[in-house]
C-alpha cells in the first residue's frame, strides 16, 4: 500500500472483492457443515450419501434450499424420518418408479395430450401417491402447491424440464386439473 505508483482505491476494491469471495465461500462451507451436523445427529448421513449416488441431479445446494423452504414443515420432518430407514436399494427403487412416471408424463406432453386428459391425470396422481409412499402424506391440495412451486422456481424447472422444456408447467396444469376434479 506504500508503493508510490499504487492506485490505493483500486487496490482496496480488489482486496474487498477477494475478501467478499472468501466470505461467500466460507458461508457455503458453514451451511454445509451445519447441514452435515444435522444429518449426523438424525443418523441419516449414510442414506443421503447413497441417495446422492442414485439421484445425481439432486445436489447439496438443492437440499439446503429445500431445508430452508420446508425444514420446519411436518412434511419435511416426515420425509427425513422415513429416509433414515431407506437402503440404497430403496433409493434405487424410488428412482426407477420416478423415472417410469416421468417417462410416461414426457411422452404424453410431447404428444400434445392436454393436461386434463384422464391419462395425464392418472400419471400425475401416481406422482402424488409416490410422494405419499416414499416421503409424506400428500393431499391433492398440497400436491398442487408443490407443483406450483416446482413450476415457478428455476432450480426445480432446470431438473424437471431437462430434455423436455415446459414439462414442469405441464405437470402443474395437470395437478390443477386433478385438484379441480375433487
WORAFEN-V908784 format. One record per pair of residues at least 24 apart in sequence whose ideal C-beta (glycine too) atoms are under 10 Angstrom apart, sorted by the first residue. I is the first residue (numbers start at 1). J is the second residue. D is the distance in whole Angstrom. If there is no record, write none. Layout:
i: <I	I>
j: <J	J>
d: <D	D>
This chain:
i: <28	28	28	31	31	31	31	31	32	32	32	32	34	34	35	35	35	35	35	36	38	38	38	39	39	39	39	39	42	42	42	42	42	43	44	44	44	44	44	44	44	45	46	46	46	47	47	47	47	47	47	47	47	47	47	48	48	48	48	48	49	50	50	50	50	50	50	50	50	51	51	51	51	51	51	51	51	52	53	53	53	54	54	54	54	54	54	54	54	54	54	55	55	55	55	55	55	56	57	57	57	57	58	59	59	61	62	62	62	62	65	65	65	66	66	69	69	70	70	70	73	73	74	74	75	75	75	75	75	75	75	76	76	77	78	78	78	79	79	79	79	80	80	81	81	82	82	82	82	83	83	86	90	91	93	94	94	94	94	97	97	97	97	97	98	98	98	98	100	100	101	101	101	101	102	102	102	102	102	102	105	105	105	105	105	105	106	106	106	106	107	108	108	109	109	109	109	109	109	109	109	109	110	110	110	110	113	113	114	114	114	114	115	115	115	115	115	115	115	115	115	115	116	116	116	116	116	116	116	117	117	118	118	119	120	120	120	120	120	120	121	121	121	121	121	122	122	123	123	123	124	124	124	124	124	124	124	124	124	124	125	125	125	125	127	127	127	127	128	128	128	139	139	140	140	140	140	140	140	141	141	141	142	143	143	143	143	144	144	144	144	144	144	144	144	145	145	146	146	146	147	147	147	147	147	147	147	147	148	148	148	150	151>
j: <60	61	64	60	61	64	67	68	60	61	63	64	64	67	60	63	64	67	71	60	67	71	80	63	67	80	83	84	77	80	81	83	84	84	80	81	82	83	84	85	86	84	84	87	88	80	82	83	84	85	86	87	88	90	91	80	83	84	86	91	88	83	86	87	88	89	90	91	92	83	86	88	90	91	92	94	95	91	88	91	92	86	88	89	90	91	92	93	94	95	96	91	92	94	95	98	159	95	158	159	160	162	159	155	159	155	155	156	158	159	153	155	156	155	156	149	153	136	146	149	136	142	136	137	131	135	136	137	138	142	146	135	136	136	135	136	137	131	134	135	136	135	136	135	136	133	134	135	136	134	135	134	134	134	134	130	133	134	135	126	127	130	133	134	127	130	131	134	126	130	126	127	129	130	127	160	162	164	167	171	160	164	167	170	171	174	163	164	167	170	164	170	174	164	165	166	167	169	170	171	173	174	164	166	167	170	170	174	170	173	174	177	169	170	171	172	173	174	175	176	177	178	173	174	176	177	178	180	181	174	177	177	181	174	170	171	173	174	177	178	174	175	177	178	181	174	178	171	174	178	170	171	172	173	174	175	176	177	178	179	174	175	178	181	171	174	175	178	175	178	179	179	182	175	178	179	180	181	182	175	179	182	179	171	175	178	179	172	174	175	176	177	178	179	180	175	179	171	172	175	171	172	173	174	175	176	178	179	172	175	176	175	175>
d: <9	8	9	9	9	6	9	9	6	9	10	8	9	9	7	7	6	7	10	9	8	9	9	9	10	9	10	10	10	6	8	9	7	6	6	9	10	6	4	9	9	10	9	10	9	10	10	6	6	8	5	8	8	9	8	9	7	9	10	9	9	10	8	8	4	9	9	6	9	7	8	8	9	5	10	9	9	9	7	8	9	10	7	10	9	4	5	9	8	5	9	7	10	8	6	8	10	10	9	5	10	7	8	10	10	8	6	8	10	8	9	6	9	9	10	8	9	10	10	10	9	10	7	9	9	7	4	8	8	7	9	9	8	8	7	4	7	9	8	4	5	9	10	10	9	9	7	6	8	9	8	8	8	9	9	8	9	5	9	9	10	6	8	8	8	7	10	9	9	10	6	5	10	7	8	8	10	9	8	9	10	9	7	7	7	8	8	5	6	9	10	8	9	7	10	7	6	10	5	8	10	9	7	10	9	10	9	10	10	9	9	9	9	6	8	8	4	4	9	8	6	9	8	8	9	4	9	9	9	9	9	10	10	10	8	9	9	5	8	9	6	9	6	5	7	10	9	9	8	10	9	6	9	9	4	6	10	8	5	10	9	9	6	9	7	9	9	10	8	7	10	9	10	8	6	5	9	8	6	10	6	9	10	10	6	7	8	8	10	5	6	10	8	4	9	9	10	10	9	8	5	4	9	8	4	8	9	9	6	8	8	10	9>
